[in-house]
Amino acid sequence: MKKKFFIKNLITFIIPIIIPVIVLGTLSITLLTIYNSKSISNNTINSLEKTKQSADIIFQESDGILLNFTHSIKIATATKNILNTDSYSLYDIQSLGLIKNLLYSTTTAKQYIHSIYVYMSQPDKSNPRVLTTTVDLVVLNQMVDTDWYDTYRTELVDKSLYSESRPMMSYAFETEPVQVLTIYRKLNTTYAPNENGVVVLNLNQDYVDHLLTNQSAYKEQKVLILNGSREVISKSDNVTDEDIQYFENNEINDDAQEEVKINGEDYLLYHAKSANKNWTYVTLSPKSLAYKWSYPLYVIVILVILISFFIALILTYLITKRNYNHLLNIVDMLEYAGSKKKLPPIKDANNEYEFITQNIIKTFLEQQYLKSELATRKYKLKAMELLALQSQMNPHFLFNTLETIKWKTIQLTGSSNQASKMLEHLSDILSYTLEYTDDMTTLDEEIKYTKDYLSIMRIRYPDKFFVTWDYDETYKDLPIIKLLLQPLIENSIYHGIKEKEGISEIKIKIKVRQDCIVVHLYDNGLGMTEEKLAHIRHMMRNKHPLQSKHVGLINTCKRIQLAYNDQATIYIYSELGEGTLISMKLPVQKKI
C-alpha cells in the first residue's frame, strides 16, 4: 500500500515539473536543429562555390595552354614542323626553345601541374613524336608513360575534352607510380581544323585532393569531382570506396540539392557543373550534423529532468510518509475492531481523518459479523451441493459400467483376458473417484482415468468408435474439476454412437487460451433434432438432472458452475445425422 501511495504522489509531482521541461527542451532542440540544418546548407553551398572556383582556375590554365597552340599560327606551325621533320633549321631550333620555355614556365609557376604533353597528328611517321616537359622531344614508343595516348585514341574520338585519374611513371628508374589527374584537350588549329592533336595536362592528384579537403566547411563533409562519365577524378580525404561506388552506379538528379543514402547513412547532396559542363562538383553533408550540434542541449535537458525528478522524489517521500502514518492509524483501529480488542485512542484528532476513522469502524462493526455468517453458510451450502451431485453421479456411472462388464463376461466364458482388463480399468477409476475427497485434480490425472474408461468402452463396443486426443503436455499440471470428461464421453457413446452403424470418432481437444482452459468434445454420432437439443439446453440452464436421460451432462454442467462460481461456460451444439459438440471454457486456477 505504501508503494502505491508513493507512486501516486510521485506522478502528481512529476507531471507539473517535468512536462514543461520536456516541452521546452524539445522545442529548443527542434529549433536548434532547424537552424543548424539551414546553417549547414548555406555553408555547404559556399563550400561548393569555392570548390568550383578553384577547379575552374585549373580548367582555365589548360585553356590558356590550348590557345597558344590553336590561335597562334606561329606556335602551331612551328610545333607541327618540329614534330614532323627529322632535320631542324635554325628557325626550328629557336622555335623549339620558345615552345619549351612556354611549357616549362607554366609547370614551374603552377606547382599543381606535374607535366604537359603536346601531340599533333603525324601521318607520315610510324613512331610519332611528342613534346613533353619531362623529357623534351621524345618518340612515343620510347616514353615510359604511354597510357595517355591510348586514352586519347579511344575517348577523344567524338569529344573535345576528357579527364581521368590515373597512375603515371615518367622515367624508367621510378619504382612507384605517381597518381595524377589528367586533362585531355583536343587540338584543332584555326588554320587547319582537320588536323588533330591533343594537349595533355597532368596535375598532381594529391594537390587537387588536398584542395578539396581544405574547401570542406566541416570535417565530416565530403567533396568530390566527377568527369562526364560519372567517374570520380578527385576527392577529399574522407571519401570512402562506398561513396565512389555510389556515384559510379547512380545518376545525379538535375536538382541542385537532394537526399541520398550511402552505406546506411543519410546525406544532403549538393552539386554544380563546371564552366565547360564537363566536370560535376559534389558535396556530401551528413544529416546527422544538425543533431550532433544539438547534443549539448540534449545533455542539459536530461540533467534538468534528472534534477527535477530528484526534487520530486524527495517531496513525494515526505508527503507519502505523513499520509501513510495517518492511514496506518486507521488500519490499526480496523484490526482491533476485528479482533474485538479495546480500540486504541485516535491519533491526530479533530481533523478529517478522525471523522473517516469513526465512520469506517462503525460500519465495520455492523457488517463484520453478518458477512462472516453469510460466508460460512454459503460455503457449507456449496459443499453439500457438490457432495450431493457427486454421490448422485457415482451410482449412475457404476451401474452402466457393471452392466457392460456383465455382458462382456457372458461373451468371454472361455477366457477372462478382456474381462480382467475391464476390471483393472474399473478398479483404477473407482480408486480415482472414491479415495480422494477433493473435487479438483490435475489435467494429467483426469486424462489418464478418462483413457481407462475409454479402454473399458472399446472392449464393450469393439469396432464402434475410435478416439482422437489433441492437447499440450505443457499444461498437464493445471488444476481441473474431477470427472469432467468421463460423463460427457459416456453421453456421446450411449446417445450418439451406440446405435449408429459403422465406426464413429470421438475427438477431444484441450487448449489453454488467455488464462482459460478450452475443452471441445466432438462425436460424429447420430446427433439430435432441434427440439431435443432445445430440451437439453433447457435442462442444462435449469439443472434438473433427475428429469433427464442425460444425467451425466446435466450434472457436469451444475458441477462446473458450482466449482468455478459461474466463471465457466458450457455449450452443446448438435445436428441430426452429423454429430454433437460440447464446448467448455474453464478459468485457469492456481496449480495444485
Residue, then its C-alpha position, 0 to 999 in steps of 0.5 A: m500500500k505504501k508503494k502505491f501511495f508513493i507512486k501516486n504522489l510521485i506522478t502528481f509531482i512529476i507531471p507539473i515539473i517535468i512536462p514543461v521541461i520536456v516541452l521546452g527542451t524539445l522545442s529548443i532542440t527542434l529549433l536548434t536543429i532547424y537552424n543548424s540544418k539551414s546553417i549547414s546548407n548555406n555553408t555547404i553551398n559556399s563550400l561548393e562555390k569555392t570548390k568550383q572556383s578553384a577547379d575552374i582556375i585549373f580548367q582555365e590554365s589548360d585553356g590558356i595552354l590550348l590557345n597558344f597552340t590553336h590561335s597562334i599560327k606561329i606556335a602551331t606551325a612551328t610545333k607541327n614542323i618540329l614534330n614532323t621533320d627529322s632535320y631542324s633549321l635554325y628557325d626550328i631550333q629557336s622555335l623549339g626553345l620558345i615552345k619549351n620555355l612556354l611549357y616549362s614556365t607554366t609547370t614551374a609557376k603552377q606547382y599543381i601541374h606535374s607535366i604537359y604533353v603536346y601531340m599533333s597528328q603525324p601521318d607520315k611517321s610510324n613512331p610519332r613524336v611528342l613534346t613533353t616537359t619531362v623529357d623534351l622531344v621524345v618518340l612515343n614508343q620510347m616514353v615510359d608513360t604511354d597510357w595517355y595516348d591510348t586514352y586519347r585514341t579511344e575517348l577523344v574520338d567524338k569529344s573535345l575534352y576528357s579527364e581521368s585519374r590515373p597512375m603515371m611513371s615518367y622515367a624508367f628508374e621510378t619504382e612507384p607510380v605517381q597518381v595524377l589527374t589528367i586533362y585531355r584537350k583536343l587540338n584543332t588549329t584555326y588554320a587547319p581544323n582537320e588536323n588533330g592533336v591533343v594537349v595533355l595536362n597532368l596535375n598532381q592528384d594529391y594537390v587537387d585532393h588536398l584542395l578539396t579537403n581544405q574547401s570542406a566547411y566541416k570535417e565530416q563533409k565530403v567533396l568530390i569531382l566527377n568527369g562526364s562519365r560519372e567517374v570520380i577524378s578527385k576527392s577529399d580525404n574522407v571519401t570512402d570506396e562506398d561513396i565512389q561506388y555510389f556515384e559510379n552506379n547512380e545518376i545525379n538528379d538535375d536538382a541542385q540539392e537532394e537526399v541520398k543514402i550511402n552505406g546506411e547513412d543519410y546525406l544532403l547532396y549538393h552539386a554544380k557543373s563546371a564552366n565547360k559542363n564537363w566536370t560535376y562538383v559534389t558535396l556530401s553533408p551528413k544529416s546527422l550534423a544538425y543533431k550532433w550540434s544539438y547534443p549539448l542541449y540534449v545533455i542539459v535537458i536530461l540533467v534538468i529532468l534528472i534534477s527535477f525528478f530528484i526534487a520530486l522524489i524527495l517531496t513525494y517521500l515526505i508527503t507519502k510518509r505523513n499520509y501513510n502514518h495517518l492511514l496506518n492509524i486507521v488500519d490499526m483501529l480496523e484490526y482491533a475492531g476485528s479482533k474485538k480488542k479495546l480500540p486504541p485512542i485516535k491519533d491526530a484528532n479533530n481533523e478529517y481523518e478522525f471523522i473517516t476513522q469513526n465512520i469506517i469502524k462503525t460500519f465495520l462493526e455492523q457488517q463484520y459479523l453478518k458477512s462472516e455468517l453469510a460466508t460460512r453458510k454459503y460455503k457449507l451450502k456449496a459443499m453439500e451441493l457438490l457432495a450431493l451431485q457427486s454421490q448422485m453421479n457415482p451410482h449412475f456411472l457404476f451401474n452402466t459400467l457393471e452392466t457392460i462388464k456383465w455382458k462382456t463376461i457372458q461373451l468371454t466364458g472361455s477366457s477372462n483376458q478382456a474381462s480382467k482388463m475391464l476390471e483393472h480399468l474399473s478398479d483404477i477409476l473407482s480408486y480415482t473417484l472414491e479415495y480422494t475427497d477433493d473435487m479438483t485434480t490435475l489435467d494429467e490425472e483426469i486424462k489418464y482415468t478418462k483413457d481407462y474408461l475409454s479402454i473399458m468402452r472399446i472392449r464393450y463396443p469393439d469396432k464402434f468408435f475410435v478416439t482422437w486426443d489433441y492437447d499440450e503436455t505443457y499444461k498437464d499440471l493445471p488444476i481441473i474439476k474431477l470427472l469432467l470428461q468421463p460423463l460427457i464421453e459416456n453421453s456421446i457413446y450411449h446417445g450418439i454412437k451406440e446405435k449408429e452403424g459403422i465406426s464413429e470418432i470421438k475427438i477431444k481437444i484441450k487448449v489453454r487460451q488467455d488464462c482459460i482452459v478450452v475443452h471441445l468434445y466432438d462425436n460424429g454420432l447420430g446427433m439430435t433434432e432441434e427440439k431435443l437439443a432445445h430440451i437439453r439446453h433447457m435442462m442444462r440452464n435449469k439443472h434438473p438432472l433427475q428429469s433427464k436421460h442425460v444425467g451425466l451432462i446435466n450434472t457436469c454442467k451444475r458441477i462446473q458452475l458450482a466449482y468455478n462460481d459461474q466463471a465457466t461456460i458450457y455449450i452443446y451444439s448438435e445436428l441430426g445425422e452429423g454429430t454433437l459438440i460440447s464446448m467448455k471454457l474453464p478459468v485457469q486456477k492456481k496449480i495444485 
